[in-house]
Amino acid sequence: MGIFLLYWPLARVRAAALAVILLANYFFYAKWDLRYLALIPAASTCDFLLGWGLQTSKIPGIRRLLVTTSIVMNIGILAALRYLPPTTVALPLTLSFYVFQALTYTIDIYRGDAKGTKSYLAHLAAVSFFPTTLAGPITRVSSLIDQFEKRKPLAPADGGRALFLIGMGLMKKLLIADYLSSNLVNRVFDFPALYTGAETLVAVYAYALQIYYDFSGYTDIAIGSALLLGIKLPPNFNRPYAAENIADFWRRWHISLSNWLRDYLYFSLPGKRSKIFSYVNLVITMVIGGLWHGANWNFVIWGALHGFGLAFVRLWQQPGTARTADATNPFWRYASIVLTFHYVTFAWIFFRAPSFDAALAILSRIASLSVSFVNISGPLLLVLVIGALAHYVPNKWYDWSLNLYVEAPFYAQAAALALLALGLQNVVQSGAAPFIYSRF
């Protein structure tokens, strides 16, 4: 709120507006750890200088050296703080999202997809833009810089949309994700032996909903917060559990990450013209995507499962491949959605479990086929049903409610937000749990 009230009176003065955003960015990092005030500006400055060199140099060898230096520096920072001993140097807020966002700048300039900027202040403000650096959406730095350059007043419709998104994100996070986490998911994944196979299976379904509502809730808040400053971030979710196959899932889930992996990793791998390598590269890309989340065999397995799933879908969709069913058939379509959801949910077990042995323990409990629902309370079941139904609400229903809020008078919007705040305060007595993706 303070940044919003400070920003708009100064928005007409470009340097002042950028300085306010940069202040917000570094304050956001400093709230986590003061060491970021040395690390982030230093890394951003190096990338700015490397980008300036890429803008001015026409010699291919020098340009390759500059972009390679940027990649090695950023990946090196991430590896040193997350994967290499001693682990005591790890910072509480990891740098995965910052690193991927920062690399879009130098790689885009190298490829000729962006012109870069000569404004040091604009680059610093864009590369560390605070709504995006905790859990995305991963946004091209050039896109943010362009928006900084083209200042527009905050339209009432955008302001209403921003507040609606923030309110929606808070409800997703606090009323669904945190409730499922504290009342079932954490308990089962920490002590699976204490629960029946049926309860463990319910907990796995609950985690699929928890991670969606937690992550998409943060995305709503991030997009809404940026929009209050006149900055539009890319969408990150589109009903992912309505996907008809794994490729469709990644067009709907964490869209900014899947686009990054495609544009900056998959297209950079060798053998693009080889059919075999196109499948192998899908697996390699997703395994690296798993390692991006952490140096743990569980993440490797999770990435490999999605990589093999993507490769299978590509093989299945090749022209001339025999089909056993018509994809336009409604029964086949819904069966594909159910099958894809369960494949994704199976992979989530390895993503959530703290170790490979813990994942096997979860699978073992499910395979026991023991049935009892004594630990599944009525309120928990209600939240599960609401979460599942809300996910499949048609987009036009969501758009209708958004437009209803945006078109309402300002006092009605304010009253709705006030009621939401009071309701959340009464329902959520223990406070909010950390966002799941804040550890990546």
KOLVOGU-13120 format. One record per residue (C-alpha): residue number from 1; y, x negated, z. Coordinates in pm, whole numbers, padded with zeros to 5 digits. Each point is the difference from the previous one (the first is absolute). Example, Ala and Ser with C-alpha at 12.3 -4.5 7.8 and 13.67 -1.06 7.14 Angstrom:
+-----+--------+--------+--------+
!   i !      v !      u !      w !
+-----+--------+--------+--------+
!   1 ! -00450 ! -01230 !  00780 !
!   2 !  00344 ! -00137 ! -00066 !
+-----+--------+--------+--------+
! end
This chain:
+-----+--------+--------+--------+
!   i !      v !      u !      w !
+-----+--------+--------+--------+
!   1 !  00000 !  00000 !  00000 !
!   2 !  00234 ! -00284 !  00083 !
!   3 ! -00065 ! -00172 ! -00334 !
!   4 !  00052 !  00327 ! -00186 !
!   5 !  00336 !  00064 !  00169 !
!   6 !  00108 ! -00359 ! -00059 !
!   7 ! -00123 ! -00025 ! -00357 !
!   8 !  00164 !  00289 ! -00181 !
!   9 !  00363 ! -00068 !  00100 !
!  10 ! -00048 ! -00352 ! -00141 !
!  11 ! -00211 !  00100 ! -00302 !
!  12 !  00292 ! -00037 ! -00244 !
!  13 !  00028 ! -00369 !  00087 !
!  14 ! -00313 ! -00157 ! -00148 !
!  15 ! -00010 ! -00309 !  00218 !
!  16 !  00057 !  00203 !  00316 !
!  17 ! -00273 !  00250 ! -00091 !
!  18 ! -00249 ! -00279 ! -00069 !
!  19 !  00093 ! -00171 !  00325 !
!  20 ! -00075 !  00320 !  00194 !
!  21 ! -00342 !  00031 ! -00167 !
!  22 ! -00075 ! -00366 !  00070 !
!  23 !  00103 !  00049 !  00363 !
!  24 ! -00239 !  00295 !  00024 !
!  25 ! -00280 ! -00203 ! -00162 !
!  26 !  00029 ! -00293 !  00238 !
!  27 !  00050 !  00221 !  00304 !
!  28 ! -00323 !  00177 ! -00096 !
!  29 ! -00185 ! -00333 ! -00013 !
!  30 !  00161 ! -00131 !  00318 !
!  31 ! -00122 !  00304 !  00192 !
!  32 ! -00351 ! -00128 ! -00069 !
!  33 !  00055 ! -00371 !  00046 !
!  34 !  00308 ! -00222 ! -00009 !
!  35 ! -00192 ! -00263 ! -00198 !
!  36 !  00037 !  00221 ! -00304 !
!  37 !  00372 ! -00078 ! -00001 !
!  38 ! -00090 ! -00353 ! -00104 !
!  39 ! -00306 !  00066 ! -00216 !
!  40 !  00116 !  00292 ! -00216 !
!  41 !  00343 ! -00140 ! -00099 !
!  42 ! -00155 ! -00339 ! -00078 !
!  43 ! -00272 !  00147 ! -00222 !
!  44 !  00246 !  00238 ! -00168 !
!  45 !  00243 ! -00286 ! -00070 !
!  46 ! -00274 ! -00207 ! -00164 !
!  47 ! -00096 !  00293 ! -00223 !
!  48 !  00364 !  00058 ! -00094 !
!  49 !  00039 ! -00363 ! -00104 !
!  50 ! -00329 !  00007 ! -00191 !
!  51 !  00110 !  00322 ! -00169 !
!  52 !  00333 ! -00159 ! -00093 !
!  53 ! -00191 ! -00290 ! -00154 !
!  54 ! -00218 !  00243 ! -00197 !
!  55 !  00312 !  00175 ! -00130 !
!  56 !  00162 ! -00320 ! -00122 !
!  57 ! -00296 ! -00204 ! -00126 !
!  58 ! -00157 !  00054 ! -00341 !
!  59 ! -00258 ! -00280 !  00027 !
!  60 ! -00350 !  00157 !  00035 !
!  61 ! -00136 ! -00278 !  00221 !
!  62 !  00288 !  00021 !  00246 !
!  63 ! -00021 !  00379 !  00011 !
!  64 ! -00373 ! -00015 !  00076 !
!  65 !  00069 ! -00252 !  00276 !
!  66 !  00270 !  00222 !  00153 !
!  67 ! -00206 !  00318 !  00003 !
!  68 ! -00305 ! -00188 !  00128 !
!  69 !  00210 ! -00143 !  00282 !
!  70 !  00109 !  00352 !  00097 !
!  71 ! -00358 !  00129 ! -00002 !
!  72 ! -00136 ! -00296 !  00200 !
!  73 !  00285 !  00022 !  00252 !
!  74 ! -00036 !  00373 !  00066 !
!  75 ! -00379 !  00009 !  00004 !
!  76 !  00007 ! -00319 !  00210 !
!  77 !  00223 !  00163 !  00261 !
!  78 ! -00231 !  00301 !  00014 !
!  79 ! -00313 ! -00213 !  00023 !
!  80 !  00145 ! -00232 !  00264 !
!  81 !  00107 !  00283 !  00229 !
!  82 ! -00297 !  00231 ! -00052 !
!  83 ! -00309 ! -00189 ! -00103 !
!  84 !  00022 ! -00360 !  00114 !
!  85 ! -00045 ! -00139 !  00353 !
!  86 !  00160 ! -00018 !  00244 !
!  87 !  00031 !  00377 !  00015 !
!  88 !  00261 ! -00029 !  00274 !
!  89 !  00267 ! -00050 ! -00267 !
!  90 ! -00060 !  00349 ! -00139 !
!  91 !  00298 !  00228 !  00028 !
!  92 ! -00038 !  00357 !  00130 !
!  93 !  00119 !  00155 ! -00327 !
!  94 ! -00190 ! -00154 ! -00287 !
!  95 !  00159 ! -00092 ! -00331 !
!  96 ! -00233 !  00154 ! -00258 !
!  97 !  00246 !  00257 ! -00128 !
!  98 !  00291 ! -00243 !  00003 !
!  99 ! -00197 ! -00260 ! -00197 !
! 100 ! -00114 !  00243 ! -00270 !
! 101 !  00349 !  00144 ! -00033 !
! 102 !  00161 ! -00345 ! -00013 !
! 103 ! -00236 ! -00116 ! -00275 !
! 104 !  00104 !  00284 ! -00230 !
! 105 !  00341 ! -00170 ! -00038 !
! 106 ! -00104 ! -00342 ! -00126 !
! 107 ! -00300 !  00123 ! -00200 !
! 108 !  00208 !  00268 ! -00175 !
! 109 !  00266 ! -00256 ! -00095 !
! 110 ! -00267 ! -00241 ! -00127 !
! 111 ! -00159 !  00271 ! -00215 !
! 112 !  00335 !  00124 ! -00127 !
! 113 ! -00042 !  00341 !  00165 !
! 114 !  00319 ! -00045 !  00206 !
! 115 !  00320 ! -00198 ! -00038 !
! 116 !  00040 ! -00098 !  00365 !
! 117 !  00329 ! -00015 !  00186 !
! 118 !  00263 ! -00261 !  00072 !
! 119 !  00094 !  00178 !  00323 !
! 120 ! -00158 ! -00175 !  00295 !
! 121 !  00095 !  00289 !  00229 !
! 122 ! -00160 !  00261 ! -00228 !
! 123 ! -00323 ! -00196 ! -00018 !
! 124 ! -00020 ! -00045 !  00378 !
! 125 !  00065 !  00371 !  00055 !
! 126 ! -00255 !  00112 ! -00259 !
! 127 ! -00290 ! -00231 !  00076 !
! 128 ! -00004 !  00094 !  00370 !
! 129 !  00109 !  00366 ! -00031 !
! 130 ! -00107 !  00135 !  00338 !
! 131 ! -00158 !  00338 ! -00094 !
! 132 ! -00253 ! -00178 ! -00225 !
! 133 ! -00101 ! -00310 !  00194 !
! 134 ! -00214 !  00152 !  00273 !
! 135 ! -00240 !  00200 ! -00217 !
! 136 !  00155 !  00042 ! -00343 !
! 137 !  00039 !  00155 ! -00248 !
! 138 ! -00008 ! -00343 ! -00167 !
! 139 !  00311 !  00015 ! -00219 !
! 140 !  00107 ! -00233 ! -00280 !
! 141 !  00293 ! -00205 !  00125 !
! 142 !  00173 !  00038 ! -00336 !
! 143 ! -00008 !  00380 !  00042 !
! 144 !  00165 ! -00022 !  00340 !
! 145 !  00265 ! -00242 ! -00128 !
! 146 !  00079 !  00235 ! -00290 !
! 147 !  00052 !  00286 !  00243 !
! 148 !  00224 ! -00216 !  00220 !
! 149 !  00211 ! -00074 ! -00308 !
! 150 !  00030 !  00368 ! -00098 !
! 151 !  00139 !  00157 !  00313 !
! 152 !  00004 !  00380 ! -00001 !
! 153 !  00123 !  00238 !  00271 !
! 154 ! -00270 !  00171 !  00204 !
! 155 ! -00056 !  00342 ! -00157 !
! 156 ! -00064 !  00289 !  00243 !
! 157 ! -00334 !  00067 ! -00171 !
! 158 ! -00111 ! -00361 !  00054 !
! 159 !  00113 !  00013 !  00362 !
! 160 ! -00199 !  00317 !  00059 !
! 161 ! -00303 ! -00145 ! -00175 !
! 162 !  00022 ! -00315 !  00212 !
! 163 !  00008 !  00197 !  00326 !
! 164 ! -00288 !  00219 ! -00116 !
! 165 ! -00210 ! -00308 ! -00078 !
! 166 !  00076 ! -00159 !  00337 !
! 167 ! -00093 !  00320 !  00183 !
! 168 ! -00318 !  00038 ! -00205 !
! 169 ! -00095 ! -00362 !  00069 !
! 170 !  00046 !  00044 !  00373 !
! 171 ! -00223 !  00308 !  00002 !
! 172 ! -00271 ! -00177 ! -00201 !
! 173 !  00007 ! -00301 !  00229 !
! 174 !  00037 !  00159 !  00342 !
! 175 ! -00172 !  00337 ! -00031 !
! 176 ! -00300 ! -00096 ! -00213 !
! 177 ! -00059 ! -00376 ! -00032 !
! 178 !  00070 ! -00096 !  00362 !
! 179 ! -00188 !  00300 !  00137 !
! 180 ! -00314 ! -00078 ! -00199 !
! 181 !  00026 ! -00367 !  00093 !
! 182 !  00033 !  00043 !  00376 !
! 183 ! -00237 !  00294 !  00040 !
! 184 ! -00294 ! -00107 ! -00214 !
! 185 !  00027 ! -00286 ! -00249 !
! 186 !  00081 ! -00289 !  00235 !
! 187 ! -00262 !  00109 !  00252 !
! 188 ! -00282 !  00029 ! -00253 !
! 189 !  00078 ! -00325 ! -00186 !
! 190 !  00031 ! -00188 !  00331 !
! 191 ! -00317 !  00144 !  00160 !
! 192 ! -00218 !  00160 ! -00270 !
! 193 ! -00312 ! -00010 !  00217 !
! 194 !  00154 !  00266 !  00227 !
! 195 !  00018 !  00259 ! -00277 !
! 196 ! -00251 !  00192 ! -00207 !
! 197 ! -00044 ! -00052 ! -00370 !
! 198 !  00179 !  00327 ! -00074 !
! 199 !  00298 ! -00094 !  00219 !
! 200 !  00015 ! -00344 ! -00160 !
! 201 !  00005 !  00157 ! -00346 !
! 202 !  00284 !  00230 !  00106 !
! 203 !  00188 ! -00306 !  00128 !
! 204 ! -00039 ! -00170 ! -00339 !
! 205 !  00143 !  00308 ! -00171 !
! 206 !  00275 !  00005 !  00261 !
! 207 !  00089 ! -00362 ! -00077 !
! 208 !  00029 !  00082 ! -00370 !
! 209 !  00260 !  00261 !  00095 !
! 210 !  00161 ! -00223 !  00264 !
! 211 !  00068 ! -00292 ! -00232 !
! 212 !  00136 !  00231 ! -00269 !
! 213 !  00237 !  00188 !  00231 !
! 214 !  00104 ! -00316 !  00183 !
! 215 !  00073 ! -00199 ! -00315 !
! 216 !  00147 !  00283 ! -00209 !
! 217 !  00205 !  00104 !  00304 !
! 218 !  00153 ! -00348 !  00016 !
! 219 !  00063 !  00013 ! -00375 !
! 220 !  00186 !  00330 !  00037 !
! 221 !  00216 ! -00147 !  00276 !
! 222 !  00064 ! -00318 ! -00200 !
! 223 !  00093 !  00188 ! -00318 !
! 224 !  00219 !  00239 !  00197 !
! 225 !  00175 ! -00282 !  00188 !
! 226 !  00073 ! -00186 ! -00323 !
! 227 !  00123 !  00318 ! -00167 !
! 228 !  00253 !  00048 !  00280 !
! 229 !  00147 ! -00332 ! -00122 !
! 230 ! -00006 !  00115 ! -00361 !
! 231 ! -00309 ! -00206 ! -00092 !
! 232 ! -00298 !  00164 ! -00171 !
! 233 ! -00341 ! -00154 !  00071 !
! 234 ! -00312 !  00063 ! -00213 !
! 235 ! -00257 !  00261 !  00111 !
! 236 ! -00305 ! -00132 !  00179 !
! 237 ! -00241 !  00294 !  00042 !
! 238 ! -00108 !  00304 ! -00200 !
! 239 ! -00284 !  00189 !  00171 !
! 240 ! -00245 ! -00293 ! -00029 !
! 241 ! -00302 !  00191 !  00127 !
! 242 !  00032 !  00233 ! -00299 !
! 243 ! -00091 ! -00293 ! -00226 !
! 244 ! -00284 !  00055 ! -00247 !
! 245 ! -00110 ! -00367 ! -00002 !
! 246 !  00094 ! -00335 !  00154 !
! 247 !  00245 ! -00084 ! -00278 !
! 248 !  00172 !  00334 !  00059 !
! 249 !  00000 ! -00072 !  00374 !
! 250 !  00196 ! -00321 ! -00054 !
! 251 !  00249 !  00187 ! -00218 !
! 252 !  00061 !  00221 !  00304 !
! 253 ! -00050 ! -00228 !  00304 !
! 254 !  00247 ! -00276 !  00093 !
! 255 !  00133 !  00023 ! -00354 !
! 256 !  00241 ! -00291 !  00043 !
! 257 ! -00282 ! -00235 !  00108 !
! 258 ! -00233 !  00105 ! -00280 !
! 259 !  00283 ! -00048 ! -00251 !
! 260 !  00074 ! -00344 !  00147 !
! 261 ! -00364 ! -00107 ! -00018 !
! 262 ! -00019 !  00123 ! -00359 !
! 263 !  00329 ! -00144 ! -00124 !
! 264 !  00010 ! -00333 !  00185 !
! 265 ! -00366 ! -00085 !  00062 !
! 266 ! -00240 !  00180 ! -00234 !
! 267 !  00209 ! -00061 ! -00314 !
! 268 !  00033 ! -00367 !  00098 !
! 269 ! -00375 ! -00066 !  00021 !
! 270 ! -00172 ! -00170 ! -00297 !
! 271 ! -00241 !  00168 ! -00238 !
! 272 !  00193 !  00323 ! -00060 !
! 273 ! -00149 !  00034 ! -00349 !
! 274 ! -00355 ! -00029 !  00129 !
! 275 ! -00170 !  00325 !  00103 !
! 276 ! -00208 ! -00176 !  00262 !
! 277 !  00300 ! -00178 !  00150 !
! 278 !  00195 !  00326 !  00011 !
! 279 ! -00262 !  00131 !  00244 !
! 280 ! -00023 ! -00326 !  00195 !
! 281 !  00379 ! -00019 !  00028 !
! 282 !  00012 !  00349 !  00150 !
! 283 ! -00234 ! -00114 !  00277 !
! 284 !  00195 ! -00324 !  00052 !
! 285 !  00329 !  00191 !  00017 !
! 286 ! -00124 !  00244 !  00262 !
! 287 ! -00169 ! -00271 !  00208 !
! 288 !  00333 ! -00186 !  00008 !
! 289 !  00162 !  00332 !  00089 !
! 290 ! -00242 !  00023 !  00289 !
! 291 !  00080 ! -00355 !  00113 !
! 292 !  00370 !  00091 ! -00014 !
! 293 ! -00074 !  00235 !  00289 !
! 294 ! -00162 ! -00275 !  00207 !
! 295 ! -00242 ! -00294 !  00005 !
! 296 ! -00299 !  00204 !  00106 !
! 297 ! -00330 !  00067 ! -00174 !
! 298 !  00055 !  00371 !  00054 !
! 299 !  00306 ! -00010 ! -00225 !
! 300 ! -00194 ! -00196 ! -00262 !
! 301 ! -00273 !  00266 !  00002 !
! 302 !  00259 !  00278 ! -00015 !
! 303 !  00171 ! -00166 ! -00297 !
! 304 ! -00331 ! -00068 ! -00174 !
! 305 ! -00109 !  00363 !  00038 !
! 306 !  00319 !  00116 ! -00169 !
! 307 ! -00027 ! -00272 ! -00264 !
! 308 ! -00353 !  00100 ! -00094 !
! 309 !  00108 !  00364 !  00005 !
! 310 !  00282 ! -00072 ! -00244 !
! 311 ! -00233 ! -00201 ! -00224 !
! 312 ! -00252 !  00286 ! -00004 !
! 313 !  00271 !  00252 ! -00092 !
! 314 !  00121 ! -00223 ! -00285 !
! 315 ! -00356 ! -00038 ! -00131 !
! 316 ! -00061 !  00375 !  00032 !
! 317 !  00319 !  00085 ! -00190 !
! 318 ! -00064 ! -00238 ! -00290 !
! 319 !  00003 !  00181 ! -00338 !
! 320 ! -00350 !  00075 ! -00118 !
! 321 ! -00153 ! -00014 !  00349 !
! 322 ! -00255 !  00272 !  00058 !
! 323 !  00111 !  00270 !  00243 !
! 324 ! -00234 !  00217 !  00201 !
! 325 !  00263 !  00268 !  00060 !
! 326 !  00321 !  00127 ! -00152 !
! 327 !  00295 ! -00138 !  00199 !
! 328 !  00199 !  00316 ! -00076 !
! 329 ! -00258 !  00215 !  00175 !
! 330 !  00150 !  00132 !  00329 !
! 331 ! -00323 ! -00059 !  00190 !
! 332 ! -00017 ! -00363 ! -00120 !
! 333 !  00368 ! -00050 !  00086 !
! 334 ! -00037 !  00121 !  00357 !
! 335 ! -00325 ! -00188 !  00043 !
! 336 !  00179 ! -00316 ! -00115 !
! 337 !  00277 !  00058 !  00256 !
! 338 ! -00253 !  00044 !  00282 !
! 339 ! -00199 ! -00306 ! -00107 !
! 340 !  00314 ! -00215 ! -00032 !
! 341 !  00125 !  00110 !  00341 !
! 342 ! -00327 ! -00095 !  00166 !
! 343 ! -00014 ! -00336 ! -00178 !
! 344 !  00356 ! -00078 !  00116 !
! 345 ! -00082 !  00120 !  00351 !
! 346 ! -00311 ! -00219 !  00010 !
! 347 !  00216 ! -00300 ! -00092 !
! 348 !  00248 !  00095 !  00275 !
! 349 ! -00271 ! -00075 !  00257 !
! 350 !  00019 ! -00371 ! -00085 !
! 351 !  00380 !  00015 ! -00014 !
! 352 !  00030 !  00152 !  00350 !
! 353 ! -00286 ! -00168 !  00188 !
! 354 !  00108 ! -00317 !  00186 !
! 355 ! -00300 ! -00196 ! -00131 !
! 356 ! -00293 !  00023 ! -00237 !
! 357 ! -00238 !  00063 !  00291 !
! 358 !  00225 !  00282 !  00121 !
! 359 ! -00010 !  00158 ! -00347 !
! 360 ! -00379 ! -00020 !  00001 !
! 361 ! -00001 !  00163 !  00344 !
! 362 !  00202 !  00292 ! -00137 !
! 363 ! -00237 !  00039 ! -00295 !
! 364 ! -00300 ! -00025 !  00234 !
! 365 !  00131 !  00280 !  00220 !
! 366 !  00056 !  00223 ! -00304 !
! 367 ! -00352 ! -00080 ! -00127 !
! 368 ! -00146 !  00102 !  00337 !
! 369 !  00062 !  00363 ! -00103 !
! 370 !  00055 !  00095 !  00363 !
! 371 !  00198 !  00321 !  00025 !
! 372 !  00239 !  00103 !  00274 !
! 373 !  00369 !  00086 ! -00008 !
! 374 !  00076 ! -00008 !  00370 !
! 375 !  00278 ! -00256 ! -00055 !
! 376 !  00162 !  00200 ! -00280 !
! 377 !  00250 !  00223 !  00178 !
! 378 !  00154 !  00316 ! -00139 !
! 379 !  00350 ! -00151 ! -00042 !
! 380 ! -00149 ! -00305 ! -00173 !
! 381 ! -00193 !  00218 ! -00242 !
! 382 !  00317 !  00200 ! -00067 !
! 383 !  00198 ! -00317 ! -00083 !
! 384 ! -00281 ! -00116 ! -00230 !
! 385 !  00001 !  00331 ! -00187 !
! 386 !  00380 !  00006 ! -00026 !
! 387 !  00005 ! -00360 ! -00121 !
! 388 ! -00265 !  00065 ! -00264 !
! 389 !  00160 !  00321 ! -00128 !
! 390 !  00352 ! -00147 ! -00002 !
! 391 ! -00115 ! -00291 ! -00214 !
! 392 ! -00115 !  00233 ! -00276 !
! 393 !  00311 !  00221 !  00000 !
! 394 !  00117 !  00026 ! -00364 !
! 395 !  00300 ! -00215 ! -00084 !
! 396 !  00198 !  00308 ! -00102 !
! 397 ! -00028 !  00136 !  00355 !
! 398 !  00135 ! -00326 !  00136 !
! 399 !  00282 !  00001 ! -00256 !
! 400 !  00086 !  00358 !  00095 !
! 401 !  00034 ! -00086 !  00370 !
! 402 !  00202 ! -00312 ! -00086 !
! 403 !  00239 !  00198 ! -00218 !
! 404 !  00029 !  00269 !  00267 !
! 405 !  00113 ! -00261 !  00253 !
! 406 !  00231 ! -00182 ! -00242 !
! 407 !  00175 !  00321 ! -00103 !
! 408 !  00043 !  00122 !  00358 !
! 409 !  00346 ! -00030 !  00166 !
! 410 !  00059 ! -00320 !  00192 !
! 411 ! -00010 !  00180 !  00335 !
! 412 ! -00343 !  00145 ! -00085 !
! 413 ! -00125 ! -00347 ! -00096 !
! 414 !  00135 ! -00142 !  00327 !
! 415 ! -00158 !  00280 !  00203 !
! 416 ! -00339 ! -00058 ! -00165 !
! 417 !  00015 ! -00372 !  00078 !
! 418 !  00106 !  00066 !  00359 !
! 419 ! -00290 !  00242 !  00051 !
! 420 ! -00238 ! -00254 ! -00152 !
! 421 !  00127 ! -00276 !  00231 !
! 422 ! -00037 !  00221 !  00308 !
! 423 ! -00345 !  00111 ! -00107 !
! 424 ! -00120 ! -00355 ! -00059 !
! 425 !  00142 ! -00111 !  00333 !
! 426 ! -00195 !  00270 !  00182 !
! 427 ! -00324 ! -00047 ! -00193 !
! 428 ! -00008 ! -00380 ! -00017 !
! 429 !  00033 ! -00103 !  00362 !
! 430 ! -00153 ! -00348 ! -00029 !
! 431 !  00222 ! -00127 ! -00281 !
! 432 ! -00093 ! -00111 ! -00350 !
! 433 ! -00279 ! -00243 ! -00076 !
! 434 !  00083 ! -00296 ! -00227 !
! 435 ! -00024 !  00074 ! -00372 !
! 436 ! -00339 ! -00104 ! -00133 !
! 437 !  00146 ! -00211 ! -00278 !
! 438 !  00243 ! -00183 !  00227 !
! 439 ! -00281 ! -00253 !  00063 !
! 440 ! -00028 ! -00087 ! -00370 !
+-----+--------+--------+--------+
! end
